[in-house]
Amino acid sequence: MYCFDDSHFAATAYGFKKTGHFRAQFLIESLLDLDANLRALGSGLLILKGKPEIEIPKIVRQYKVSKVYAKREVAFEEKHTETLVQSELWKLRCEFLTFSTSTLYHAEDLPFSIKNIPDVFTDFRKK
């Protein structure tokens, strides 16, 4: 499932578009490609438009979903939306599980604490 959030296409407080034409086109093409690949495997991608904290719970109710899996967000606005979605799903007794996909390594797979990550790649590689 992917939800087009209208706020991602609004202007910032400084008058800049959050999502420009080329980025929007890339996103659309990527989602269409993902949907095609999922359909080849017997599945598909559900694409929604609206606020995720409203649209995702609608789908949860419609299909009686008990768990929702998502990419763990890292940016401020996205984390706020993630919290809103989680809150709404909690009301429906639907578990919301997130997974880190923003790095090449999972923090728990590293042989050292993330706070002790080497500043230089060679040191990182050697550890």
PyMOL commands that set and color helices and strands:
alter all, ss='L'
color gray80, all
select helices_A, chain A and resi 6-9+21-40+52-63+76-91+107-109+114-116+121-126
alter helices_A, ss='H'
color red, helices_A
select strands_A, chain A and resi 2-4+47-49+67-71+95-99
alter strands_A, ss='S'
color yellow, strands_A
deselect
rebuild
show_as cartoon
